[in-house]
Amino acid sequence: MNNHPVIPDVQSSKDHRNIAIDQVGIRDIRHPVIISDGAEQQHSIATCTLTVGLPHDRKGTHMSRFVQMLNEAPLVLSICGMNDWVTAMAKRLEATTAHAAFRFTYFRNKPAPVSAVPSLVDSEVTLIGKLDEKGHETRVKAVVPVTSLCPCSKEISAYGAHNQRSHITVEAVVTEPSSLTLKSLIDTLEAQGSCELWGILKRPDEKYITERAYDNPKFVEDIIRDVAVALNALPGIGAYRAEVENFESIHNHSAWAVIERGQL
């Protein structure tokens, strides 16, 4: 005989305010992930936001199911897998719309430019999946640090020129998931600065970087335009928003530029 009391399911009860909710779920839960990018895989920790739409007559969604999905198996993330993830989440939550965002640190192993000493360089990446009445959409967002050197400073100075760290940030709709990798996107963005960054540098590498940046000066306007040209030519990229921020070394403010193409 089952003597356990019946526990009411308040979440599944009806709501009478007749107002649908666009997104409801969990935000900023951290979880170990495996990042699959082309033929390579790496482990990372993702900060996850998972939501679904809630119909006007349902009181609540099943919050625990989001966490259950994260914990049921090793969480493998890829550009190509985002459509399947949001489809499974919508089915699990008995919803017709779903949204998932996974923000994580992505590492590339880069040999130094002269000494070839290997080291890891990190970038912040977010994979985003969306399912709504229009269908599926996958987006990727990357924040890529570079070096920039001021053309004006170089031109007017007898020697030297001021330079600084810059961030290139791009959020883009992925039109052909099989044609794009995280590494190819980050490599493409990184190449648009005055010079790239590396984790470990020997003296010959520092000489190379200093001279490379000096020979390749760029305003924030130059970098953002070069980013747009590169994105327009990159397979698998649709609409995008690109930002460049130079953390100025001689001012107490940043220089900032934005280009948007298409509808995000």
C-alpha beads as a LAMMPS data file, in Angstrom:
LAMMPS data file: protein, C-alpha beads

264 atoms
263 bonds

1 atom types
1 bond types

-500.0 500.0 xlo xhi
-500.0 500.0 ylo yhi
-500.0 500.0 zlo zhi

Masses

1 110.0

Atoms # bond

1 1 1 0.000 0.000 0.000
2 1 1 1.292 3.423 -0.934
3 1 1 0.884 5.720 2.034
4 1 1 2.679 8.688 0.503
5 1 1 0.466 11.767 0.301
6 1 1 -0.391 13.187 -3.103
7 1 1 1.713 16.315 -3.668
8 1 1 -0.053 18.924 -5.781
9 1 1 1.708 20.112 -8.952
10 1 1 1.110 23.850 -8.688
11 1 1 3.359 24.612 -11.671
12 1 1 1.066 22.716 -14.027
13 1 1 -2.068 24.505 -12.882
14 1 1 -3.924 27.006 -15.032
15 1 1 -3.217 30.713 -14.971
16 1 1 -6.104 33.104 -15.601
17 1 1 -4.303 36.385 -16.331
18 1 1 -4.116 35.492 -20.044
19 1 1 -0.533 36.755 -20.480
20 1 1 2.084 34.665 -22.254
21 1 1 5.733 34.866 -21.137
22 1 1 8.359 35.283 -23.846
23 1 1 11.224 33.674 -21.943
24 1 1 11.372 31.923 -18.584
25 1 1 14.011 29.567 -17.251
26 1 1 17.384 29.568 -15.523
27 1 1 20.215 32.032 -15.856
28 1 1 23.958 31.946 -15.162
29 1 1 24.303 28.338 -14.056
30 1 1 27.868 27.077 -14.490
31 1 1 28.487 23.622 -15.887
32 1 1 31.452 21.657 -17.296
33 1 1 31.352 21.296 -21.068
34 1 1 33.267 19.757 -23.948
35 1 1 33.766 22.153 -26.842
36 1 1 33.796 20.367 -30.181
37 1 1 35.264 22.519 -32.952
38 1 1 35.995 20.818 -36.229
39 1 1 38.248 17.855 -35.471
40 1 1 39.340 19.253 -32.089
41 1 1 37.807 19.030 -28.630
42 1 1 38.625 20.798 -25.371
43 1 1 37.142 21.012 -21.896
44 1 1 35.846 24.239 -20.402
45 1 1 33.280 25.647 -17.962
46 1 1 30.205 27.308 -19.465
47 1 1 27.873 29.838 -17.926
48 1 1 24.470 28.746 -19.217
49 1 1 21.171 30.550 -19.711
50 1 1 18.264 28.306 -20.739
51 1 1 14.717 29.527 -21.353
52 1 1 11.467 28.611 -23.069
53 1 1 8.284 30.473 -23.891
54 1 1 5.320 29.901 -21.583
55 1 1 1.727 29.905 -22.918
56 1 1 -0.814 32.330 -21.469
57 1 1 -2.726 29.632 -19.595
58 1 1 0.190 27.825 -17.875
59 1 1 1.214 28.978 -14.421
60 1 1 4.846 27.903 -14.560
61 1 1 7.526 25.994 -16.404
62 1 1 9.465 22.969 -15.133
63 1 1 12.657 24.638 -13.882
64 1 1 14.313 21.417 -12.726
65 1 1 14.189 19.968 -16.247
66 1 1 16.714 22.539 -17.482
67 1 1 19.230 21.378 -14.887
68 1 1 18.428 17.741 -15.560
69 1 1 19.296 18.215 -19.232
70 1 1 22.693 19.638 -18.295
71 1 1 23.453 16.731 -15.980
72 1 1 22.205 13.738 -17.961
73 1 1 25.341 13.252 -20.078
74 1 1 28.613 14.994 -20.872
75 1 1 27.579 18.332 -22.330
76 1 1 29.179 18.619 -25.769
77 1 1 28.785 22.011 -27.431
78 1 1 29.389 22.849 -31.081
79 1 1 28.169 25.282 -33.693
80 1 1 26.536 22.408 -35.558
81 1 1 24.792 21.053 -32.455
82 1 1 22.856 24.119 -31.289
83 1 1 19.720 23.370 -33.342
84 1 1 19.466 19.907 -31.820
85 1 1 19.987 21.276 -28.310
86 1 1 17.146 23.829 -28.420
87 1 1 14.847 21.326 -30.156
88 1 1 15.427 18.801 -27.373
89 1 1 14.960 21.470 -24.721
90 1 1 11.652 22.642 -26.192
91 1 1 10.402 19.053 -26.305
92 1 1 11.526 18.378 -22.743
93 1 1 9.848 21.528 -21.452
94 1 1 6.705 21.009 -23.561
95 1 1 7.287 24.362 -25.258
96 1 1 7.192 25.669 -28.816
97 1 1 9.940 28.281 -28.401
98 1 1 13.343 27.907 -26.742
99 1 1 16.559 29.850 -26.246
100 1 1 19.953 28.606 -25.014
101 1 1 23.192 30.532 -24.493
102 1 1 26.492 29.009 -23.356
103 1 1 29.355 31.393 -22.542
104 1 1 32.770 29.822 -22.040
105 1 1 36.519 30.331 -22.384
106 1 1 37.948 28.946 -25.608
107 1 1 41.687 28.257 -25.846
108 1 1 43.975 28.136 -28.857
109 1 1 47.517 26.809 -28.771
110 1 1 49.672 29.439 -30.503
111 1 1 53.403 29.222 -31.155
112 1 1 55.249 32.509 -30.659
113 1 1 55.969 34.303 -33.957
114 1 1 59.767 33.899 -33.934
115 1 1 60.815 31.443 -31.208
116 1 1 57.787 29.173 -31.845
117 1 1 57.405 28.613 -28.088
118 1 1 53.856 27.248 -27.633
119 1 1 51.353 28.777 -25.241
120 1 1 47.601 28.978 -24.750
121 1 1 45.656 32.117 -25.672
122 1 1 42.086 32.481 -24.459
123 1 1 39.012 34.155 -25.927
124 1 1 35.496 34.478 -24.550
125 1 1 32.947 32.735 -26.758
126 1 1 29.159 32.374 -26.539
127 1 1 27.134 29.840 -28.521
128 1 1 23.472 30.752 -28.861
129 1 1 20.596 28.621 -30.125
130 1 1 17.067 29.804 -30.758
131 1 1 13.823 28.139 -31.796
132 1 1 10.671 30.136 -32.537
133 1 1 7.844 30.311 -35.034
134 1 1 10.348 31.214 -37.774
135 1 1 12.452 28.112 -37.139
136 1 1 15.988 27.622 -35.850
137 1 1 18.767 30.171 -35.549
138 1 1 22.342 29.703 -34.342
139 1 1 24.562 32.587 -33.344
140 1 1 28.143 32.822 -32.191
141 1 1 29.697 35.644 -30.194
142 1 1 33.433 36.065 -29.690
143 1 1 35.534 38.616 -27.803
144 1 1 39.055 38.660 -29.226
145 1 1 41.908 40.759 -27.761
146 1 1 44.462 42.366 -30.099
147 1 1 47.054 45.161 -30.101
148 1 1 46.389 48.471 -31.854
149 1 1 48.871 51.258 -32.627
150 1 1 47.795 54.812 -33.410
151 1 1 48.663 56.059 -36.947
152 1 1 48.429 59.702 -35.854
153 1 1 50.825 59.176 -32.952
154 1 1 53.295 57.466 -35.280
155 1 1 53.052 60.245 -37.867
156 1 1 53.600 63.203 -35.546
157 1 1 56.198 61.706 -33.187
158 1 1 59.949 61.804 -33.764
159 1 1 60.123 58.240 -32.402
160 1 1 57.666 55.731 -30.989
161 1 1 53.859 55.677 -31.050
162 1 1 51.247 54.941 -28.423
163 1 1 49.615 51.540 -28.536
164 1 1 47.077 49.682 -26.431
165 1 1 45.079 46.517 -25.925
166 1 1 41.887 46.361 -27.982
167 1 1 38.886 44.061 -27.975
168 1 1 37.123 42.955 -31.139
169 1 1 33.626 41.706 -30.300
170 1 1 31.423 40.078 -32.920
171 1 1 27.990 38.487 -32.624
172 1 1 26.916 36.818 -35.870
173 1 1 24.148 34.637 -37.247
174 1 1 25.571 31.372 -38.534
175 1 1 24.050 30.542 -41.921
176 1 1 26.142 27.434 -42.665
177 1 1 27.205 25.716 -39.410
178 1 1 29.350 23.156 -41.225
179 1 1 31.368 25.933 -42.919
180 1 1 32.447 27.749 -39.758
181 1 1 34.630 26.840 -36.794
182 1 1 35.328 28.854 -33.671
183 1 1 39.025 28.792 -34.470
184 1 1 38.537 30.140 -37.998
185 1 1 36.337 32.962 -36.706
186 1 1 38.764 33.949 -33.937
187 1 1 41.798 33.692 -36.236
188 1 1 40.021 35.919 -38.755
189 1 1 39.143 38.578 -36.177
190 1 1 42.573 38.492 -34.550
191 1 1 44.273 39.223 -37.849
192 1 1 42.541 42.624 -38.100
193 1 1 44.458 44.319 -35.277
194 1 1 47.825 46.018 -35.588
195 1 1 49.262 42.812 -34.141
196 1 1 48.127 39.605 -32.469
197 1 1 48.685 38.556 -28.853
198 1 1 50.604 35.547 -27.533
199 1 1 50.903 33.960 -24.105
200 1 1 54.692 33.444 -23.946
201 1 1 57.213 35.690 -25.698
202 1 1 61.001 35.603 -25.873
203 1 1 63.031 38.712 -26.727
204 1 1 62.993 38.039 -30.503
205 1 1 59.201 37.670 -30.295
206 1 1 58.823 40.990 -28.474
207 1 1 60.956 42.658 -31.141
208 1 1 58.721 41.171 -33.838
209 1 1 55.500 42.310 -32.142
210 1 1 56.771 45.838 -31.474
211 1 1 57.901 46.287 -35.059
212 1 1 54.878 44.525 -36.553
213 1 1 52.464 46.859 -34.745
214 1 1 54.579 49.900 -35.684
215 1 1 54.490 48.876 -39.353
216 1 1 50.728 48.225 -39.198
217 1 1 49.143 51.215 -37.397
218 1 1 45.356 51.304 -37.223
219 1 1 42.718 53.640 -35.853
220 1 1 39.654 52.047 -34.275
221 1 1 37.910 53.006 -37.533
222 1 1 40.467 51.030 -39.522
223 1 1 40.082 47.927 -37.403
224 1 1 36.266 47.888 -37.491
225 1 1 36.249 48.340 -41.270
226 1 1 38.792 45.555 -41.711
227 1 1 36.663 43.348 -39.443
228 1 1 33.616 44.028 -41.625
229 1 1 35.522 43.201 -44.814
230 1 1 36.756 39.952 -43.269
231 1 1 33.309 38.948 -41.990
232 1 1 31.706 39.688 -45.352
233 1 1 34.123 37.211 -46.938
234 1 1 33.940 34.527 -44.221
235 1 1 31.824 31.473 -45.188
236 1 1 28.935 30.689 -42.870
237 1 1 28.394 34.240 -41.560
238 1 1 25.111 36.096 -42.065
239 1 1 23.913 39.166 -40.187
240 1 1 26.334 40.479 -37.578
241 1 1 27.168 43.218 -35.105
242 1 1 30.857 44.029 -34.772
243 1 1 32.428 46.262 -32.121
244 1 1 35.989 47.403 -31.540
245 1 1 37.102 49.040 -28.303
246 1 1 40.582 50.503 -27.883
247 1 1 41.503 50.879 -24.213
248 1 1 43.485 54.053 -24.835
249 1 1 46.910 54.297 -23.204
250 1 1 47.069 58.129 -23.272
251 1 1 43.424 58.930 -22.468
252 1 1 41.055 58.149 -19.615
253 1 1 38.476 56.852 -22.091
254 1 1 38.136 54.196 -24.784
255 1 1 37.837 54.672 -28.523
256 1 1 34.868 52.643 -29.790
257 1 1 33.307 51.759 -33.149
258 1 1 30.374 49.593 -34.315
259 1 1 29.248 48.171 -37.666
260 1 1 25.972 46.246 -38.013
261 1 1 24.976 44.286 -41.096
262 1 1 21.568 42.676 -41.460
263 1 1 19.000 42.062 -38.732
264 1 1 20.096 40.400 -35.508

Bonds

1 1 1 2
2 1 2 3
3 1 3 4
4 1 4 5
5 1 5 6
6 1 6 7
7 1 7 8
8 1 8 9
9 1 9 10
10 1 10 11
11 1 11 12
12 1 12 13
13 1 13 14
14 1 14 15
15 1 15 16
16 1 16 17
17 1 17 18
18 1 18 19
19 1 19 20
20 1 20 21
21 1 21 22
22 1 22 23
23 1 23 24
24 1 24 25
25 1 25 26
26 1 26 27
27 1 27 28
28 1 28 29
29 1 29 30
30 1 30 31
31 1 31 32
32 1 32 33
33 1 33 34
34 1 34 35
35 1 35 36
36 1 36 37
37 1 37 38
38 1 38 39
39 1 39 40
40 1 40 41
41 1 41 42
42 1 42 43
43 1 43 44
44 1 44 45
45 1 45 46
46 1 46 47
47 1 47 48
48 1 48 49
49 1 49 50
50 1 50 51
51 1 51 52
52 1 52 53
53 1 53 54
54 1 54 55
55 1 55 56
56 1 56 57
57 1 57 58
58 1 58 59
59 1 59 60
60 1 60 61
61 1 61 62
62 1 62 63
63 1 63 64
64 1 64 65
65 1 65 66
66 1 66 67
67 1 67 68
68 1 68 69
69 1 69 70
70 1 70 71
71 1 71 72
72 1 72 73
73 1 73 74
74 1 74 75
75 1 75 76
76 1 76 77
77 1 77 78
78 1 78 79
79 1 79 80
80 1 80 81
81 1 81 82
82 1 82 83
83 1 83 84
84 1 84 85
85 1 85 86
86 1 86 87
87 1 87 88
88 1 88 89
89 1 89 90
90 1 90 91
91 1 91 92
92 1 92 93
93 1 93 94
94 1 94 95
95 1 95 96
96 1 96 97
97 1 97 98
98 1 98 99
99 1 99 100
100 1 100 101
101 1 101 102
102 1 102 103
103 1 103 104
104 1 104 105
105 1 105 106
106 1 106 107
107 1 107 108
108 1 108 109
109 1 109 110
110 1 110 111
111 1 111 112
112 1 112 113
113 1 113 114
114 1 114 115
115 1 115 116
116 1 116 117
117 1 117 118
118 1 118 119
119 1 119 120
120 1 120 121
121 1 121 122
122 1 122 123
123 1 123 124
124 1 124 125
125 1 125 126
126 1 126 127
127 1 127 128
128 1 128 129
129 1 129 130
130 1 130 131
131 1 131 132
132 1 132 133
133 1 133 134
134 1 134 135
135 1 135 136
136 1 136 137
137 1 137 138
138 1 138 139
139 1 139 140
140 1 140 141
141 1 141 142
142 1 142 143
143 1 143 144
144 1 144 145
145 1 145 146
146 1 146 147
147 1 147 148
148 1 148 149
149 1 149 150
150 1 150 151
151 1 151 152
152 1 152 153
153 1 153 154
154 1 154 155
155 1 155 156
156 1 156 157
157 1 157 158
158 1 158 159
159 1 159 160
160 1 160 161
161 1 161 162
162 1 162 163
163 1 163 164
164 1 164 165
165 1 165 166
166 1 166 167
167 1 167 168
168 1 168 169
169 1 169 170
170 1 170 171
171 1 171 172
172 1 172 173
173 1 173 174
174 1 174 175
175 1 175 176
176 1 176 177
177 1 177 178
178 1 178 179
179 1 179 180
180 1 180 181
181 1 181 182
182 1 182 183
183 1 183 184
184 1 184 185
185 1 185 186
186 1 186 187
187 1 187 188
188 1 188 189
189 1 189 190
190 1 190 191
191 1 191 192
192 1 192 193
193 1 193 194
194 1 194 195
195 1 195 196
196 1 196 197
197 1 197 198
198 1 198 199
199 1 199 200
200 1 200 201
201 1 201 202
202 1 202 203
203 1 203 204
204 1 204 205
205 1 205 206
206 1 206 207
207 1 207 208
208 1 208 209
209 1 209 210
210 1 210 211
211 1 211 212
212 1 212 213
213 1 213 214
214 1 214 215
215 1 215 216
216 1 216 217
217 1 217 218
218 1 218 219
219 1 219 220
220 1 220 221
221 1 221 222
222 1 222 223
223 1 223 224
224 1 224 225
225 1 225 226
226 1 226 227
227 1 227 228
228 1 228 229
229 1 229 230
230 1 230 231
231 1 231 232
232 1 232 233
233 1 233 234
234 1 234 235
235 1 235 236
236 1 236 237
237 1 237 238
238 1 238 239
239 1 239 240
240 1 240 241
241 1 241 242
242 1 242 243
243 1 243 244
244 1 244 245
245 1 245 246
246 1 246 247
247 1 247 248
248 1 248 249
249 1 249 250
250 1 250 251
251 1 251 252
252 1 252 253
253 1 253 254
254 1 254 255
255 1 255 256
256 1 256 257
257 1 257 258
258 1 258 259
259 1 259 260
260 1 260 261
261 1 261 262
262 1 262 263
263 1 263 264
